[in-house]
Amino acid sequence: MITNYIDNESCQHKANCRFNNNKMKTMSDTSEITFSNYGIYDLGDDLELLLPNTLIKFQRISDDAFSYFRENSEGQTIEKIIPIKSNDVKIGLVPIRPLNHPAKRTNYVFLKLDKEIHLGENSAASIFVHCPIEIGIFLIYGDNHEPLDWVTCNHLNSRFSLYGSPDTGTLCKYAEVSLATDYNDSISYVNGVMHIVIENTLSFAQTISKVIFPITDNNLYYNNSKSIVDGIKIIMKKRAAVNIAEVKPTLVDTEWTQAPGWDNSTDSVHHMEMTLE
């Protein structure tokens, strides 16, 4: 395989030249560019996938191996040699949970709502919000989805936050999110739409401005370049002398395609409790 790779240096140089030309277009004028949809792609001999500010290339370098090349707008590159198990390999490009960039440190997300939700006593509300996502690249052999790489198209807003005290608090991926109109209102490649149901069972009004929960039990679904995230249900109630908000995942009833999970070995946390202010 190494010999074949060296013999294909000129082909790799041409591929990189094509990448640089496409990259200049990506950075300068996105109005003329058609980005790749989510889905499953035949690998064949060569495959090029284009995302906002990111180009991904697969190139066959021997009968049983491919080269993988990715570069983003900051000039960061990833290159890999991929031995393949069979010629019937496909590539999956799908939305995944936003837990990998800049590093995998937590299973929790902290969604800061751009508008507070005020609920009177014994009342409920139903809202849609934009939930951040990342994009996973998978090698597919039959029913087996093997994680290969991941990207984010919103790296400037990918950061951490601590919920709770410095000693015992929960580290979370943090995002300031806006309300969405419905499931079709996601921003392609950047976020998916999540449905949130909030119930206030307390005998007085409450205001919700943030939601903290483990996202590992929330599946993602896609249709072309749009994505949906499984919802959550928040129940505000009293436990002993403390007012809490219990957060649990809820499944989406949709005909969109369910994306494979990036890390199925992650321990699931089926609910979260927040202390109400």
C-alpha positions in Angstrom: 0.0 0.0 0.0 2.9 2.4 0.8 4.4 1.8 -2.7 1.1 2.5 -4.4 0.7 5.7 -2.3 4.1 6.9 -3.5 3.3 6.0 -7.1 0.1 8.1 -6.8 1.9 11.3 -5.6 1.1 13.1 -8.8 -2.5 12.1 -8.5 -2.6 13.4 -4.9 -0.9 16.7 -6.1 -3.7 17.1 -8.7 -6.3 16.4 -6.1 -4.8 19.0 -3.8 -4.8 21.5 -6.6 -8.5 20.8 -7.2 -9.1 21.2 -3.5 -7.4 24.6 -3.3 -9.5 25.9 -6.2 -12.7 24.6 -4.6 -11.6 26.0 -1.2 -11.1 29.5 -2.7 -14.7 29.3 -4.0 -15.9 28.1 -0.6 -14.4 31.0 1.3 -15.2 33.7 -1.2 -18.6 33.1 -2.6 -20.9 30.4 -1.2 -23.9 31.5 -3.3 -22.5 29.5 -6.3 -21.7 26.3 -4.3 -23.9 23.3 -3.8 -23.0 21.6 -0.5 -23.3 17.9 0.0 -26.4 16.6 1.6 -26.5 14.2 4.5 -26.7 10.6 3.4 -24.9 7.5 2.2 -22.4 7.7 -0.7 -20.8 5.0 -2.9 -17.1 5.3 -2.5 -16.0 4.0 -5.9 -12.6 5.3 -6.9 -12.9 8.9 -5.8 -15.4 10.9 -3.7 -15.5 14.6 -2.9 -17.8 16.0 -0.2 -18.2 19.7 0.2 -19.5 21.4 3.4 -19.3 25.1 4.5 -15.6 25.9 4.7 -14.6 22.3 4.6 -13.7 19.9 1.8 -13.4 16.1 2.2 -11.7 13.9 -0.4 -11.4 10.1 -0.7 -9.1 8.7 -3.3 -8.3 5.1 -4.1 -4.5 4.4 -3.8 -4.6 0.6 -4.3 -7.0 -2.2 -4.6 -7.5 -2.4 -0.9 -6.9 1.1 0.4 -8.0 4.7 0.1 -6.5 8.0 1.1 -8.6 10.5 3.2 -8.0 14.2 3.2 -9.8 17.0 4.9 -9.0 20.7 5.3 -11.1 23.5 6.8 -11.0 27.3 6.4 -8.3 27.7 9.0 -5.9 25.5 7.1 -6.2 22.6 9.5 -5.8 19.3 7.7 -6.4 15.7 8.5 -4.9 12.9 6.3 -5.4 9.2 6.8 -4.7 6.0 4.9 -7.8 3.7 5.1 -7.4 -0.1 4.4 -10.8 -1.4 3.4 -12.3 -4.7 4.4 -14.2 -5.1 1.1 -15.0 -3.2 -2.1 -18.6 -2.8 -1.0 -17.7 0.1 1.4 -19.8 3.2 1.5 -19.5 6.6 3.2 -22.0 8.1 5.6 -22.2 11.8 6.1 -24.7 12.5 8.9 -25.4 14.9 11.8 -24.1 13.8 15.2 -24.3 15.0 18.8 -22.3 18.2 19.5 -19.8 16.6 21.9 -16.5 16.3 20.0 -15.2 19.8 19.3 -12.9 21.2 20.5 -12.4 17.9 22.5 -14.6 15.2 24.0 -15.0 16.2 27.7 -18.7 15.7 28.6 -22.0 14.2 27.7 -24.0 17.2 28.8 -25.2 20.3 26.8 -26.1 23.7 28.2 -28.7 25.5 26.0 -29.1 29.2 26.9 -32.4 30.4 25.5 -32.4 33.7 23.8 -35.9 34.3 25.1 -37.1 33.4 28.6 -40.1 31.1 28.9 -42.5 32.2 31.6 -45.0 29.7 32.9 -47.8 30.3 35.4 -48.8 27.8 38.0 -50.0 24.4 36.8 -49.4 25.3 33.1 -47.4 24.0 30.2 -45.6 25.2 27.1 -44.3 23.6 23.9 -41.4 25.2 22.0 -38.9 24.4 19.2 -35.3 25.5 19.6 -32.1 25.3 17.4 -29.8 22.7 19.0 -26.1 22.7 17.8 -24.8 19.6 15.9 -21.6 18.3 14.5 -21.2 16.2 11.3 -19.8 12.6 11.4 -18.1 10.7 8.6 -18.6 6.9 8.7 -17.3 3.9 6.9 -20.2 1.6 6.2 -19.8 -2.1 5.7 -23.3 -3.6 5.4 -25.1 -2.8 8.7 -21.9 -1.7 10.4 -21.2 2.0 10.8 -17.5 2.7 11.7 -16.7 6.2 12.8 -13.9 7.8 10.7 -13.9 11.5 11.3 -16.1 14.4 12.5 -16.3 18.1 11.6 -18.0 21.2 12.9 -19.3 24.0 10.7 -19.7 26.3 13.7 -16.3 26.1 15.5 -16.3 29.7 16.7 -19.4 29.0 18.9 -18.2 25.7 20.3 -17.3 26.1 23.9 -17.7 24.8 27.4 -19.6 26.0 30.5 -19.8 24.8 34.1 -23.3 24.3 35.6 -23.2 24.5 39.4 -20.3 25.1 41.8 -16.7 24.9 40.8 -16.1 21.8 43.0 -19.2 19.7 42.1 -20.6 21.3 39.0 -21.3 19.7 35.7 -19.1 20.5 32.7 -21.3 21.1 29.6 -21.0 22.0 25.9 -22.5 25.5 25.9 -24.6 27.1 23.2 -26.8 30.2 23.0 -29.9 29.1 21.0 -32.9 30.7 19.4 -36.4 29.6 19.0 -37.4 27.7 15.9 -40.7 27.7 14.1 -40.9 23.9 13.3 -38.8 20.9 12.4 -37.9 22.3 9.0 -36.4 25.5 10.5 -32.9 24.1 11.2 -29.8 25.9 9.8 -28.1 23.4 7.5 -24.9 21.8 8.8 -25.0 24.1 12.0 -27.9 23.0 14.1 -31.0 20.7 14.3 -34.4 21.5 15.6 -35.4 20.1 19.0 -38.9 20.0 20.5 -39.1 20.9 24.2 -42.2 20.5 26.4 -42.2 22.3 29.7 -44.7 21.6 32.5 -44.9 23.7 35.7 -46.6 21.6 38.3 -45.8 24.1 41.1 -48.4 26.4 42.7 -46.5 29.5 41.5 -45.1 30.9 38.3 -41.6 30.0 37.1 -39.3 31.2 34.3 -37.0 29.0 32.3 -33.9 30.6 30.6 -31.6 27.6 30.2 -31.7 23.8 29.9 -29.0 21.4 31.0 -29.3 17.8 30.1 -27.2 14.7 28.9 -27.7 14.5 25.1 -26.4 10.9 24.8 -30.0 9.5 24.7 -31.1 11.9 22.0 -31.0 10.5 18.5 -30.6 12.7 15.4 -32.5 12.4 12.1 -31.8 14.0 8.7 -33.4 14.9 5.4 -31.2 16.4 2.7 -29.3 19.1 4.7 -31.8 19.5 7.5 -31.7 17.7 10.9 -33.8 17.0 13.9 -32.8 16.1 17.4 -34.9 14.0 19.8 -36.8 16.2 22.2 -36.9 16.7 25.9 -39.6 17.1 28.5 -39.0 19.4 31.5 -41.2 19.0 34.6 -40.9 21.6 37.3 -41.9 20.2 40.6 -41.1 20.2 44.3 -39.0 17.5 45.9 -38.8 17.7 49.7 -38.1 21.4 50.3 -36.4 22.0 46.9 -37.9 23.1 43.6 -36.4 21.2 40.7 -36.8 20.8 37.0 -36.6 17.2 35.9 -35.4 16.7 32.3 -36.0 13.5 30.3 -35.6 12.7 26.6 -38.5 12.2 24.3 -38.5 10.4 20.9 -39.4 12.2 17.7 -42.1 10.6 15.5 -40.7 11.3 12.1 -40.1 9.7 8.7 -36.6 11.3 8.4 -33.6 9.0 8.4 -32.1 8.2 11.8 -28.4 8.9 12.0 -26.0 6.4 13.5 -24.6 7.3 16.9 -21.0 8.5 17.0 -20.0 6.8 20.3 -22.3 4.0 21.3 -20.0 3.0 24.1 -20.8 6.2 26.0 -22.7 5.6 29.3 -26.3 6.9 29.0 -27.7 9.2 31.6 -31.5 9.0 31.3 -32.5 12.2 33.1 -31.1 15.3 34.6 -32.4 17.5 37.5 -31.8 21.2 37.6 -32.4 23.3 40.7 -34.8 26.1 40.0 -33.8 29.6 40.9 
